[in-house]
Structure formats: C-alpha cells, structure tokens
Amino acid sequence: LYGAPSHSVFSPQSSMITRLVVVPGILTSASKVQTKATALYLQCRDCQTAQKVIVRPGFGGAQIPRTCPRSGAEAQLKERCSLDPFTIVGERSTCIDQQTLKLQEAPEAVPTGEMPRTVLMTVDRDLVEKYTTGTRVVVVGIYSVFESRTSRGDSRAVAVRTPYVRVLGMRLNDEGSGHTHDNVYA
C-alpha cells in the first residue's frame, strides 16, 4: 500500500475527496493530544430515556437530537419532554486520543521558486505521538474536508471547507535525498 503512487494533496481536486491517498512529506507541526468521543451516551433529563450517538471520525462531530424519542408515541399518555432535554453521561461514553499534525511537501517535490505547501492531518489511537516534527514520513489516509469554524456562526458567510487527511497509517520515509542504503564501513 505504501508503494502505491502518491497523490498530490498539495494541489487538490474534488475527485480526491473520500479517496485513499498516499502522501510523502515532512511533519512540521504537532498539537497536544486531545480526547475525542467516538460514541456519546445521552440521557433525557425529563424521562431518563437513554440513547447512544456515534461521533463522526476525523474533525467530524455528533448530531445531538433536539427532542426525546419518547416525546412522540408516548407523549399522548404522559407529559412531553422539554426541548433539548439530553445530557451527556461521560462515564458511559467512549473516547480515544487524537492529535492534529501538519505535513509539508518534501523540498525536492517543490517547484523551483515556490514555497512548500502544507496539509492538515488528524491521527488517533496508536498513531498519536508516534513521530516528532521534522521527521520524513509517508502517510496513508482518507482525503476529507471539514467546515471551518470561521463560517459556522455567520449566516452570511460562504461555506468554507478545509481539506485534511484522516491518517490510517504512517511510516518513516527512508527514501529520497538525505538517506542512503549503502553499507558504509569505517
């Protein structure tokens, strides 16, 4: 899989979204490790009805329902639950470690006279804190987009989607300039 031809996520095309990509580059930035929920356990404050909601991977979030499912069929017999009745029960929810990285294209791949470009990446579980900044790596992941925070609150703003790679695997890149495979004896 790592031997597959690499795609240039540094000059993306819409046809690449949700596709598997292989990207070589240099890690230039790493965030602190954060906790991300993978499944939320919700409980209604009014009737104690429980519900499990799956959280989307990567930079995705969860859609917490605004109404209790009991409010429909059983509501005629009893009083209705209020709007936005759910609270998150942290002890029953599941979480993973997640980290955000930036990958810069390798200097030998940068066209003459241009600046190297970067792409945002997210890693989780066992890939968290595996490599340090400055390390040359080859990344296998899913090319995705997420809605930037700047456009979420403003109803007049155009939807700005930021591309990122949801990393599935990563290995050291020991090929290219600066690396040798010759056996050198002193």
Number of C-alpha atoms within 10 A of each C-alpha: 8 16 7 10 10 14 14 15 21 15 8 12 9 9 8 15 17 14 11 17 24 23 25 24 23 22 23 16 14 18 13 11 15 13 13 18 19 16 17 22 19 22 18 20 15 13 15 14 14 16 16 14 15 16 19 13 14 22 18 11 13 14 10 17 14 11 16 23 15 15 16 11 9 11 12 9 7 10 11 16 19 15 11 13 18 23 15 16 12 12 8 12 16 15 16 14 16 22 20 20 24 19 27 22 22 18 14 11 11 13 9 8 6 7 10 14 14 18 19 15 24 22 23 21 11 11 16 19 17 9 16 13 13 13 15 23 20 23 24 22 22 20 22 20 19 14 14 13 12 11 14 13 8 10 8 8 10 10 15 14 13 13 19 24 29 25 21 15 15 19 15 14 16 13 12 10 9 6 9 10 7 6 5 6 4 2
